[in-house]
């Protein structure tokens, strides 16, 4: 996993899961009102990567992790789930 954002109490990483999905994982150590720690896990299946690349003004051959890392601040500041929904990118979201 590569760090894509670090600010305040929040750190976010991106990488590829063992089953081949794009993973965006975040950990907030103090910024959530109901818990001392908040973690979230976003998964995007490979068939939806073209939507991500296009929304980030990338090309078909751009490495999905590299383009996500390069745009990490943009994604996190927009809110990753909000950004994905705005661009019609199917994804899963879990918290812990």
C-alpha positions in Angstrom: 0.0 0.0 0.0 1.2 3.5 -0.9 0.3 6.5 1.1 -1.9 8.9 -0.8 -2.7 11.4 1.9 -1.6 12.4 5.4 -3.1 15.3 7.2 -4.1 16.0 10.8 -5.2 12.6 12.3 -6.0 11.0 8.9 -3.8 8.8 6.8 -5.0 7.2 3.5 -3.3 4.5 1.4 -4.0 2.9 -2.0 -2.9 -0.5 -3.4 -4.2 -3.7 -5.0 -5.8 -6.4 -2.8 -5.0 -10.1 -3.1 -8.1 -10.6 -5.2 -7.1 -7.8 -7.6 -9.2 -4.9 -6.6 -8.1 -1.3 -6.1 -8.1 -0.6 -2.3 -8.3 2.8 -0.7 -7.9 2.4 3.1 -8.1 5.2 5.6 -7.3 5.5 9.3 -8.3 8.4 11.4 -6.8 8.4 14.9 -8.9 11.1 16.5 -11.1 12.8 14.0 -14.3 10.8 14.5 -16.8 12.1 17.1 -17.9 8.6 18.3 -14.5 6.8 18.5 -10.9 7.3 19.2 -10.1 5.5 16.0 -12.0 5.1 12.7 -10.9 2.9 9.8 -12.5 2.5 6.4 -12.0 0.3 3.4 -13.0 1.1 -0.2 -12.8 -1.5 -3.0 -13.1 -0.9 -6.7 -13.2 -3.9 -9.1 -10.9 -3.8 -12.1 -13.8 -3.5 -14.6 -14.5 -0.1 -13.1 -10.9 1.2 -13.3 -11.5 2.9 -16.7 -14.1 5.1 -15.0 -11.5 6.1 -12.3 -8.8 6.7 -14.9 -11.1 8.9 -17.0 -12.3 10.9 -14.1 -8.7 11.6 -13.1 -7.9 12.6 -16.7 -5.7 9.5 -17.1 -5.1 7.3 -20.0 -6.1 3.6 -20.5 -2.6 2.4 -19.8 -2.0 4.5 -16.6 -1.2 2.4 -13.6 -4.4 2.6 -11.4 -2.4 2.8 -8.1 0.0 5.5 -9.5 -2.8 7.7 -10.8 -4.7 7.3 -7.5 -1.6 8.2 -5.5 -1.0 11.2 -7.8 -4.5 12.4 -7.1 -4.8 11.4 -3.5 -5.2 14.8 -1.9 -7.9 15.7 -4.5 -9.8 12.4 -3.7 -9.5 12.7 0.1 -10.4 16.4 0.2 -13.5 15.7 -1.9 -14.3 12.7 0.2 -13.5 9.4 -1.5 -17.0 8.0 -1.5 -18.5 11.3 -2.5 -16.0 11.6 -5.4 -16.6 8.0 -6.6 -20.4 8.5 -6.5 -20.1 11.8 -8.4 -18.2 10.0 -11.1 -20.5 6.9 -11.2 -17.8 4.5 -10.0 -19.2 1.4 -8.4 -17.4 0.5 -5.2 -17.8 -1.1 -1.8 -17.3 0.6 1.5 -16.7 -0.9 4.9 -15.7 0.6 8.3 -14.2 -0.8 11.4 
